[in-house]
Amino acid sequence: MTIPDDPARHHARRRRLLGAAAAAPLAAGVSRSAPAQQGYPNRPIRAIVPVPAGGTLDLIGRQLGQRIQPVLGQPLVIENRSGAAGQVGVAAAARSPADGYTLLLANDPPFSILPALGSPMQFNPDTDFAPLSLLCQASLLLVVAGDFPASNLRELIAHVKANPGKIPYASAGVGSQHHIGMERFMGMAGLDMIHVPFAGIAPAFNSLLAGETKLLFAALTLPLPHIPTGKVKAIALSGARRHPLLPNVATFIELGYADYTVGAWFGMFAPAATPPDIVRRLSGVIWDAVSSREFIDNVLLKIGFDLDTAVSPERFPAFLRDDRARWKDAVSRIDPAKLKP
């Protein structure tokens, strides 16, 4: 049996349906254009740095902030949150609101080395972040204390072999590129040294200056000012070619270690659910800054980063996958016992 429709009820239902239909595209439009309507960014942007203050990440972050503030109209505020080989700060960034106001300025260990080590992680590097842009890359310089009885790689190897298990080397922590890089070289050269990990490369380098440790790997930024004074001595560079700031320092490749190249990279990320339009804007602004000739000449060259190693935002995800594969191969060649915290 068919029940006749009540005219009043029919008109009320029709008004509700029409109202819902009109509201749907309006709501969708607000969702898509919310950042523009809100004038993003309308307050300072925080960049979490997962290492202690005073390192190269801070320096790059400040230099980047100076160049993107005029474009975005807001400052980039650095917040250091270190611990657990970078996991504390990275996890905090992953859990932050995905609104474009909290970013992550990180280096390779949390994204490439810890996964290669199979370490338990407080975040997922593949799903918790939207890669924004690679900022720069750096080869590592092997340096020794000024009073170390070796001035080149051949002498260093001879001295370490004559004192097995006695010479302490510093690193930025278990699982850092400095640690993996040194252990890989030790394996290739047949060396035995004592690993002394620190919570970041800045305190590790300070231990070298204080005489507590005798050698380490570091990006050029920290040792460069101390090489002319004799406080540290440059032994060899881990990159594919010599650096213009140290033209007399040979690469490991030149010195007979054909397969040995180790480096570090710095990149910017946003929480994964950050709106795509904000991701695109941040990626573009950051890329414009770090790929400019001005940034390369006045920042990267002066503090010892590699030149002409730019990777566009579109290629950054593939770069991350390839980098992890390289570190996985390096880790596979090291005694697992040496990689335990």
C-alpha positions as a LaTeX table, in Angstrom:
\begin{tabular}{lrrr}
\hline
Residue & $x$ (\AA) & $y$ (\AA) & $z$ (\AA) \\
\hline
Met1 & 0.00 & 0.00 & 0.00 \\
Thr2 & 1.34 & 3.44 & $-0.95$ \\
Ile3 & 1.12 & 6.18 & 1.64 \\
Pro4 & 0.46 & 9.61 & 0.14 \\
Asp5 & 3.26 & 12.10 & 0.79 \\
Asp6 & 2.53 & 14.91 & 3.20 \\
Pro7 & 3.03 & 18.20 & 1.22 \\
Ala8 & 4.48 & 20.05 & 4.19 \\
Arg9 & 6.89 & 17.24 & 4.97 \\
His10 & 7.84 & 17.00 & 1.30 \\
His11 & 8.74 & 20.71 & 1.08 \\
Ala12 & 10.73 & 20.56 & 4.34 \\
Arg13 & 12.73 & 17.60 & 3.09 \\
Arg14 & 13.34 & 19.33 & $-0.25$ \\
Arg15 & 14.67 & 22.45 & 1.54 \\
Arg16 & 17.06 & 20.31 & 3.60 \\
Leu17 & 18.40 & 18.53 & 0.51 \\
Leu18 & 18.88 & 21.77 & $-1.40$ \\
Gly19 & 20.62 & 23.33 & 1.58 \\
Ala20 & 22.96 & 20.36 & 1.92 \\
Ala21 & 23.76 & 20.42 & $-1.79$ \\
Ala22 & 24.60 & 24.10 & $-1.65$ \\
Ala23 & 26.71 & 23.71 & 1.47 \\
Ala24 & 28.79 & 20.78 & 0.14 \\
Pro25 & 30.82 & 22.66 & $-2.49$ \\
Leu26 & 31.16 & 25.62 & $-0.15$ \\
Ala27 & 32.64 & 23.38 & 2.57 \\
Ala28 & 34.92 & 21.68 & 0.06 \\
Gly29 & 36.08 & 25.06 & $-1.19$ \\
Val30 & 36.86 & 26.22 & 2.34 \\
Ser31 & 38.84 & 23.03 & 2.97 \\
Arg32 & 40.90 & 23.38 & $-0.19$ \\
Ser33 & 41.56 & 27.09 & 0.12 \\
Ala34 & 41.80 & 27.41 & 3.89 \\
Pro35 & 45.55 & 28.15 & 3.95 \\
Ala36 & 45.12 & 30.95 & 1.40 \\
Gln37 & 42.14 & 32.40 & 3.24 \\
Gln38 & 44.02 & 32.28 & 6.52 \\
Gly39 & 47.02 & 33.93 & 4.91 \\
Tyr40 & 49.50 & 31.13 & 5.59 \\
Pro41 & 51.82 & 31.68 & 7.26 \\
Asn42 & 50.46 & 34.16 & 9.76 \\
Arg43 & 52.77 & 33.29 & 12.64 \\
Pro44 & 56.37 & 32.04 & 13.06 \\
Ile45 & 57.26 & 28.61 & 11.71 \\
Arg46 & 59.04 & 26.22 & 14.05 \\
Ala47 & 61.77 & 23.90 & 12.74 \\
Ile48 & 62.60 & 21.04 & 15.09 \\
Val49 & 66.28 & 20.07 & 14.89 \\
Pro50 & 66.86 & 16.61 & 16.42 \\
Val51 & 70.47 & 17.23 & 17.51 \\
Pro52 & 72.03 & 19.40 & 20.24 \\
Ala53 & 72.42 & 23.12 & 19.68 \\
Gly54 & 75.63 & 24.44 & 18.19 \\
Gly55 & 75.98 & 22.07 & 15.26 \\
Thr56 & 75.88 & 22.55 & 11.52 \\
Leu57 & 72.17 & 21.85 & 11.30 \\
Asp58 & 71.54 & 24.97 & 13.38 \\
Leu59 & 73.78 & 27.02 & 11.14 \\
Ile60 & 72.07 & 25.87 & 7.96 \\
Gly61 & 68.67 & 26.42 & 9.56 \\
Arg62 & 69.51 & 30.01 & 10.45 \\
Gln63 & 70.93 & 30.73 & 7.00 \\
Leu64 & 67.85 & 29.24 & 5.37 \\
Gly65 & 65.56 & 31.20 & 7.67 \\
Gln66 & 67.20 & 34.48 & 6.67 \\
Arg67 & 66.43 & 33.76 & 3.02 \\
Ile68 & 62.87 & 32.50 & 3.26 \\
Gln69 & 61.56 & 35.00 & 5.81 \\
Pro70 & 61.26 & 37.83 & 3.25 \\
Val71 & 59.20 & 35.52 & 1.01 \\
Leu72 & 56.99 & 33.93 & 3.67 \\
Gly73 & 56.80 & 36.99 & 5.90 \\
Gln74 & 57.48 & 34.94 & 9.03 \\
Pro75 & 60.66 & 33.80 & 10.81 \\
Leu76 & 61.91 & 30.23 & 10.96 \\
Val77 & 62.50 & 29.46 & 14.65 \\
Ile78 & 64.96 & 26.67 & 15.45 \\
Glu79 & 64.08 & 24.32 & 18.31 \\
Asn80 & 66.69 & 21.73 & 19.30 \\
Arg81 & 65.27 & 18.46 & 20.64 \\
Ser82 & 68.00 & 15.84 & 20.79 \\
Gly83 & 68.20 & 12.28 & 22.02 \\
Ala84 & 68.11 & 8.65 & 20.88 \\
Ala85 & 70.18 & 9.23 & 17.73 \\
Gly86 & 67.74 & 11.91 & 16.61 \\
Gln87 & 64.58 & 9.94 & 17.27 \\
Val88 & 63.27 & 12.20 & 20.04 \\
Gly89 & 63.08 & 15.29 & 17.85 \\
Val90 & 61.95 & 13.43 & 14.74 \\
Ala91 & 59.13 & 11.69 & 16.63 \\
Ala92 & 58.06 & 15.03 & 18.13 \\
Ala93 & 57.87 & 16.54 & 14.65 \\
Ala94 & 55.87 & 13.57 & 13.36 \\
Arg95 & 53.31 & 14.03 & 16.15 \\
Ser96 & 53.02 & 17.79 & 15.65 \\
Pro97 & 49.93 & 19.39 & 14.08 \\
Ala98 & 50.08 & 19.08 & 10.30 \\
Asp99 & 49.38 & 22.75 & 9.70 \\
Gly100 & 52.66 & 23.94 & 8.22 \\
Tyr101 & 53.81 & 25.63 & 11.42 \\
Thr102 & 56.00 & 22.78 & 12.66 \\
Leu103 & 58.66 & 21.38 & 10.34 \\
Leu104 & 61.60 & 19.05 & 10.75 \\
Leu105 & 65.14 & 19.99 & 9.79 \\
Ala106 & 67.00 & 16.68 & 9.90 \\
Asn107 & 70.03 & 14.85 & 8.62 \\
Asp108 & 70.42 & 11.32 & 7.33 \\
Pro109 & 70.62 & 9.03 & 10.41 \\
Pro110 & 66.89 & 8.97 & 11.29 \\
Phe111 & 65.83 & 8.54 & 7.66 \\
Ser112 & 68.59 & 6.38 & 6.20 \\
Ile113 & 70.91 & 4.86 & 8.78 \\
Leu114 & 68.56 & 3.79 & 11.59 \\
Pro115 & 66.29 & 1.93 & 9.12 \\
Ala116 & 69.40 & 0.30 & 7.62 \\
Leu117 & 70.41 & $-0.80$ & 11.12 \\
Gly118 & 66.98 & $-2.29$ & 11.74 \\
Ser119 & 66.71 & $-0.24$ & 14.92 \\
Pro120 & 63.36 & 0.07 & 16.75 \\
Met121 & 61.98 & 3.46 & 15.76 \\
Gln122 & 59.53 & 5.88 & 17.31 \\
Phe123 & 58.32 & 6.99 & 13.89 \\
Asn124 & 57.99 & 5.72 & 10.32 \\
Pro125 & 60.26 & 7.66 & 7.94 \\
Asp126 & 58.22 & 6.54 & 4.94 \\
Thr127 & 54.73 & 7.43 & 6.12 \\
Asp128 & 55.03 & 10.05 & 8.87 \\
Phe129 & 56.54 & 12.84 & 6.77 \\
Ala130 & 56.12 & 14.78 & 3.56 \\
Pro131 & 59.62 & 15.47 & 2.16 \\
Leu132 & 59.92 & 19.17 & 1.33 \\
Ser133 & 63.43 & 19.68 & $-0.01$ \\
Leu134 & 67.02 & 18.56 & 0.27 \\
Leu135 & 69.04 & 21.48 & 1.60 \\
Cys136 & 72.64 & 20.41 & 1.10 \\
Gln137 & 75.12 & 17.56 & 1.13 \\
Ala138 & 78.51 & 17.28 & 2.80 \\
Ser139 & 81.46 & 14.96 & 2.49 \\
Leu140 & 83.11 & 13.94 & 5.75 \\
Leu141 & 86.65 & 14.92 & 6.66 \\
Leu142 & 88.83 & 12.59 & 8.69 \\
Val143 & 90.68 & 14.76 & 11.20 \\
Val144 & 93.06 & 14.01 & 14.05 \\
Ala145 & 94.15 & 15.98 & 17.08 \\
Gly146 & 97.07 & 18.34 & 16.54 \\
Asp147 & 99.38 & 16.20 & 18.69 \\
Phe148 & 98.44 & 12.94 & 16.97 \\
Pro149 & 101.62 & 11.32 & 15.58 \\
Ala150 & 100.37 & 11.11 & 12.01 \\
Ser151 & 99.88 & 13.71 & 9.31 \\
Asn152 & 98.58 & 11.57 & 6.46 \\
Leu153 & 96.50 & 8.45 & 5.97 \\
Arg154 & 99.45 & 6.09 & 5.59 \\
Glu155 & 100.98 & 7.26 & 8.88 \\
Leu156 & 97.60 & 7.12 & 10.62 \\
Ile157 & 97.01 & 3.52 & 9.59 \\
Ala158 & 100.51 & 2.52 & 10.69 \\
His159 & 100.11 & 4.18 & 14.10 \\
Val160 & 96.70 & 2.66 & 14.78 \\
Lys161 & 97.89 & $-0.79$ & 13.77 \\
Ala162 & 100.82 & $-0.40$ & 16.16 \\
Asn163 & 98.38 & 0.42 & 18.98 \\
Pro164 & 95.37 & $-1.88$ & 18.49 \\
Gly165 & 92.40 & $-1.22$ & 20.74 \\
Lys166 & 94.02 & 1.78 & 22.41 \\
Ile167 & 93.14 & 4.86 & 20.38 \\
Pro168 & 89.75 & 6.49 & 21.06 \\
Tyr169 & 87.75 & 7.99 & 18.21 \\
Ala170 & 84.68 & 10.17 & 18.66 \\
Ser171 & 81.36 & 10.14 & 16.85 \\
Ala172 & 78.00 & 11.87 & 17.01 \\
Gly173 & 76.50 & 8.72 & 18.49 \\
Val174 & 75.85 & 5.09 & 17.68 \\
Gly175 & 74.25 & 4.90 & 14.27 \\
Ser176 & 75.44 & 8.33 & 13.16 \\
Gln177 & 77.04 & 8.74 & 9.76 \\
His178 & 80.30 & 9.55 & 11.57 \\
His179 & 80.15 & 6.24 & 13.42 \\
Ile180 & 79.18 & 4.08 & 10.44 \\
Gly181 & 81.69 & 5.89 & 8.24 \\
Met182 & 84.55 & 5.23 & 10.67 \\
Glu183 & 83.65 & 1.60 & 11.26 \\
Arg184 & 83.42 & 1.02 & 7.53 \\
Phe185 & 86.87 & 2.52 & 7.00 \\
Met186 & 88.30 & 0.56 & 9.93 \\
Gly187 & 87.03 & $-2.63$ & 8.37 \\
Met188 & 88.57 & $-1.79$ & 5.01 \\
Ala189 & 91.95 & $-0.84$ & 6.54 \\
Gly190 & 92.03 & $-3.55$ & 9.21 \\
Leu191 & 92.05 & $-1.15$ & 12.18 \\
Asp192 & 90.94 & $-1.55$ & 15.80 \\
Met193 & 90.00 & 1.57 & 17.79 \\
Ile194 & 87.78 & 2.50 & 20.73 \\
His195 & 84.46 & 4.13 & 19.85 \\
Val196 & 83.43 & 7.03 & 22.10 \\
Pro197 & 79.91 & 8.16 & 21.15 \\
Phe198 & 78.51 & 11.61 & 21.97 \\
Ala199 & 75.07 & 13.17 & 21.67 \\
Gly200 & 75.90 & 15.11 & 18.52 \\
Ile201 & 78.93 & 16.08 & 16.47 \\
Ala202 & 79.54 & 19.38 & 18.30 \\
Pro203 & 80.33 & 17.74 & 21.67 \\
Ala204 & 82.26 & 15.00 & 19.84 \\
Phe205 & 84.46 & 17.58 & 18.19 \\
Asn206 & 84.94 & 19.41 & 21.47 \\
Ser207 & 86.26 & 16.16 & 22.93 \\
Leu208 & 88.86 & 16.08 & 20.16 \\
Leu209 & 89.94 & 19.64 & 20.91 \\
Ala210 & 90.18 & 18.80 & 24.61 \\
Gly211 & 92.38 & 15.79 & 23.90 \\
Glu212 & 89.87 & 13.26 & 25.23 \\
Thr213 & 89.62 & 11.57 & 21.82 \\
Lys214 & 92.12 & 11.49 & 18.98 \\
Leu215 & 90.25 & 11.40 & 15.68 \\
Leu216 & 86.83 & 11.60 & 14.11 \\
Phe217 & 84.86 & 12.19 & 10.95 \\
Ala218 & 83.08 & 15.52 & 10.61 \\
Ala219 & 81.70 & 17.76 & 7.92 \\
Leu220 & 84.20 & 20.50 & 7.11 \\
Thr221 & 82.28 & 23.17 & 9.03 \\
Leu222 & 83.61 & 22.33 & 12.50 \\
Pro223 & 87.28 & 21.56 & 11.80 \\
Leu224 & 87.93 & 24.21 & 9.13 \\
Pro225 & 88.75 & 27.11 & 11.52 \\
His226 & 91.07 & 24.89 & 13.56 \\
Ile227 & 93.16 & 23.43 & 10.74 \\
Pro228 & 95.26 & 26.59 & 10.16 \\
Thr229 & 95.96 & 26.83 & 13.90 \\
Gly230 & 97.27 & 23.28 & 14.08 \\
Lys231 & 94.73 & 22.21 & 16.69 \\
Val232 & 93.54 & 19.54 & 14.27 \\
Lys233 & 95.03 & 18.00 & 11.16 \\
Ala234 & 93.08 & 17.07 & 8.02 \\
Ile235 & 93.86 & 13.56 & 6.81 \\
Ala236 & 91.46 & 12.63 & 4.00 \\
Leu237 & 88.09 & 13.55 & 2.52 \\
Ser238 & 85.29 & 11.03 & 2.03 \\
Gly239 & 83.73 & 12.66 & $-1.04$ \\
Ala240 & 84.07 & 11.84 & $-4.70$ \\
Arg241 & 86.36 & 14.83 & $-5.30$ \\
Arg242 & 88.48 & 17.31 & $-3.38$ \\
His243 & 86.91 & 20.36 & $-1.81$ \\
Pro244 & 88.01 & 23.82 & $-3.03$ \\
Leu245 & 88.58 & 24.95 & 0.57 \\
Leu246 & 91.07 & 22.11 & 1.12 \\
Pro247 & 92.64 & 21.56 & $-2.29$ \\
Asn248 & 95.66 & 19.78 & $-0.82$ \\
Val249 & 93.62 & 17.19 & 1.09 \\
Ala250 & 93.19 & 14.04 & $-0.99$ \\
Thr251 & 90.08 & 11.88 & $-1.09$ \\
Phe252 & 90.01 & 8.30 & 0.13 \\
Ile253 & 89.43 & 7.31 & $-3.50$ \\
Glu254 & 92.69 & 8.97 & $-4.52$ \\
Leu255 & 94.48 & 7.23 & $-1.64$ \\
Gly256 & 93.51 & 3.77 & $-2.81$ \\
Tyr257 & 90.06 & 3.18 & $-1.26$ \\
Ala258 & 88.11 & 3.14 & $-4.50$ \\
Asp259 & 84.76 & 2.12 & $-2.99$ \\
Tyr260 & 84.86 & 4.49 & $-0.03$ \\
Thr261 & 82.58 & 7.51 & $-0.22$ \\
Val262 & 80.61 & 8.65 & 2.80 \\
Gly263 & 78.55 & 11.78 & 3.17 \\
Ala264 & 75.79 & 13.50 & 5.04 \\
Trp265 & 72.75 & 15.42 & 3.92 \\
Phe266 & 70.34 & 17.88 & 5.49 \\
Gly267 & 66.69 & 18.06 & 4.50 \\
Met268 & 63.42 & 19.69 & 5.46 \\
Phe269 & 60.22 & 17.74 & 6.14 \\
Ala270 & 56.63 & 18.40 & 7.20 \\
Pro271 & 54.23 & 16.06 & 9.02 \\
Ala272 & 52.62 & 13.72 & 6.50 \\
Ala273 & 49.09 & 15.15 & 6.69 \\
Thr274 & 50.18 & 18.72 & 5.96 \\
Pro275 & 47.88 & 20.17 & 3.25 \\
Pro276 & 49.33 & 19.71 & $-0.24$ \\
Asp277 & 49.19 & 23.42 & $-1.06$ \\
Ile278 & 51.30 & 24.23 & 2.01 \\
Val279 & 53.75 & 21.45 & 1.10 \\
Arg280 & 54.06 & 22.83 & $-2.43$ \\
Arg281 & 54.60 & 26.37 & $-1.23$ \\
Leu282 & 57.20 & 25.45 & 1.37 \\
Ser283 & 59.02 & 23.14 & $-1.06$ \\
Gly284 & 59.17 & 25.86 & $-3.69$ \\
Val285 & 60.33 & 28.60 & $-1.34$ \\
Ile286 & 62.99 & 26.42 & 0.29 \\
Trp287 & 64.23 & 25.08 & $-3.04$ \\
Asp288 & 64.49 & 28.56 & $-4.52$ \\
Ala289 & 66.69 & 29.56 & $-1.59$ \\
Val290 & 69.05 & 26.58 & $-1.35$ \\
Ser291 & 69.54 & 26.08 & $-5.10$ \\
Ser292 & 70.42 & 29.72 & $-5.73$ \\
Arg293 & 73.94 & 30.70 & $-6.71$ \\
Glu294 & 73.93 & 33.16 & $-3.82$ \\
Phe295 & 73.29 & 30.39 & $-1.26$ \\
Ile296 & 75.86 & 28.07 & $-2.84$ \\
Asp297 & 78.59 & 30.72 & $-2.94$ \\
Asn298 & 77.90 & 32.52 & 0.33 \\
Val299 & 76.80 & 29.63 & 2.55 \\
Leu300 & 77.69 & 26.18 & 1.24 \\
Leu301 & 81.14 & 27.04 & $-0.10$ \\
Lys302 & 82.18 & 29.12 & 2.89 \\
Ile303 & 81.35 & 26.47 & 5.47 \\
Gly304 & 82.59 & 23.48 & 3.53 \\
Phe305 & 79.57 & 21.79 & 2.02 \\
Asp306 & 79.74 & 19.98 & $-1.28$ \\
Leu307 & 78.97 & 22.06 & $-4.33$ \\
Asp308 & 76.70 & 21.21 & $-7.25$ \\
Thr309 & 74.90 & 18.42 & $-5.40$ \\
Ala310 & 71.42 & 19.92 & $-5.52$ \\
Val311 & 68.40 & 17.61 & $-5.65$ \\
Ser312 & 65.03 & 19.10 & $-6.54$ \\
Pro313 & 61.94 & 18.52 & $-4.36$ \\
Glu314 & 60.51 & 16.23 & $-7.05$ \\
Arg315 & 63.58 & 14.00 & $-6.84$ \\
Phe316 & 63.96 & 14.15 & $-3.06$ \\
Pro317 & 61.83 & 11.03 & $-2.29$ \\
Ala318 & 63.87 & 8.94 & $-4.77$ \\
Phe319 & 67.07 & 10.36 & $-3.31$ \\
Leu320 & 65.95 & 9.20 & 0.15 \\
Arg321 & 65.29 & 5.66 & $-1.10$ \\
Asp322 & 68.68 & 5.45 & $-2.83$ \\
Asp323 & 70.51 & 6.85 & 0.20 \\
Arg324 & 68.95 & 4.27 & 2.49 \\
Ala325 & 70.05 & 1.51 & 0.13 \\
Arg326 & 73.63 & 2.81 & 0.22 \\
Trp327 & 73.72 & 2.87 & 4.02 \\
Lys328 & 72.14 & $-0.58$ & 4.19 \\
Asp329 & 75.00 & $-1.89$ & 2.06 \\
Ala330 & 77.58 & $-0.16$ & 4.30 \\
Val331 & 75.98 & $-1.53$ & 7.47 \\
Ser332 & 75.94 & $-5.05$ & 6.04 \\
Arg333 & 79.75 & $-4.95$ & 5.84 \\
Ile334 & 80.27 & $-4.08$ & 9.53 \\
Asp335 & 80.38 & $-6.46$ & 12.51 \\
Pro336 & 76.89 & $-6.15$ & 14.09 \\
Ala337 & 78.46 & $-6.13$ & 17.56 \\
Lys338 & 80.04 & $-2.77$ & 16.77 \\
Leu339 & 76.66 & $-1.24$ & 15.97 \\
Lys340 & 74.96 & $-1.94$ & 19.26 \\
Pro341 & 74.31 & 1.01 & 21.63 \\
\hline
\end{tabular}
